[in-house]
């Protein structure tokens, strides 16, 4: 089983310090929600982000959306060989049921995430998504893997196919991909760092390469 963790993701509700900012208030009114109930989104809250620490990298739920769509529609997931988790900058972990079919529409995805942060489980009857407070280290310890790899542009350069062979040869590996637009991990990542290209790649491209080459080396195909 391959465990994919989208870590330090810039997915969060609007922080209390900017709930009264006009950009947030106006956006919430259009959504017919309270400001503290909406997901921070850089495209809509750009001026408010300037008031936040690390504001230049925050408010990027779109990265999580694209990564999850790619992972959940993969052959590995359809064959029951993948588990996906989203870890946020605020040390929350979203457990994603392999049967989850996320909305393709981005605004509907934001609504789903807002419901998740409010209710901790959505939908309640199926528990396809579950939110818990947990650090990245605690999540990895819980999974109890036989290998942990952090995808990092400064990591050991390995060809994607060769990395896929390594993953396929393990029983319970974890692959950690950053869910942020730039910069480095906020969490401690003391595990082996791997790079599959000579320069930085978008998170969803890294996920695609990892999954395709993992699949190519598994007997379920």
C-alpha positions, 0 to 999 in steps of 0.5 A, a space after each residue: 500500500 502506498 501512502 501519499 501525504 500532501 503536507 503543510 498544505 495551504 488549506 485553512 479557514 480565514 484566520 481570526 486576525 483578518 475576519 474583519 478585513 473588507 475583502 473577507 467580509 465581502 466575499 463571505 457575504 456573497 457566499 452567504 456565510 460568516 467570514 470565519 466559516 470560509 476557506 482562505 483563498 488567495 484569488 479572493 483575499 489577496 489584499 487581506 493576505 498582506 496582513 498575514 505572516 507568510 501571506 505570500 504562500 497562504 490561501 492556496 486550496 487549489 493546490 490540494 484540489 488538483 492534487 486530490 483529483 489526480 490521486 483519487 482518479 489514479 489507477 493505483 487508487 482504483 486498484 486499492 493500492 493507495 491511501 491519501 492524506 492532506 496535512 495542513 499548515 495548522 497541523 490538521 490531517 484530512 483522511 481521504 476515503 479511497 472511494 471519495 469522488 471530489 467535485 471537479 468544480 473548484 467553488 464546490 470543492 471550497 464549499 466541501 472543505 468549509 463543511 469539513 472544517 465545520 463538521 469534522 466529517 463529511 458527508 456524515 453518513 459515509 465519512 468520506 472525509 475526516 479531519 483530525 488535529 495531528 502533526 505530520 510526524 504523528 501521522 507518519 508514526 501512525 501509518 508505521 511505514 517501512 520507508 518514508 520519502 520527502 519529495 524535495 528539489 534539493 533531495 537525491 536526484 533519482 529517475 522517476 522509473 527507478 523511484 517507482 521501483 523502490 516504492 513497488 518493492 516496499 510493503 507500506 511506503 509513505 511519500 510526502 509532497 508539499 502542498 504549498 506554492 513555494 518555499 520549504 516545509 514548515 514541518 520537520 521532515 527528517 526523512 530521506 529527500 528525493 528529487 525526480 527532476 533537475 528543477 522544481 515541479 508543481 506538486 500535482 506533477 510530482 504526484 502524477 510521476 510518482 503514481 505512474 511509475 509506482 503503477 508501472 512496477 506493480 503486478 496489479 496491472 
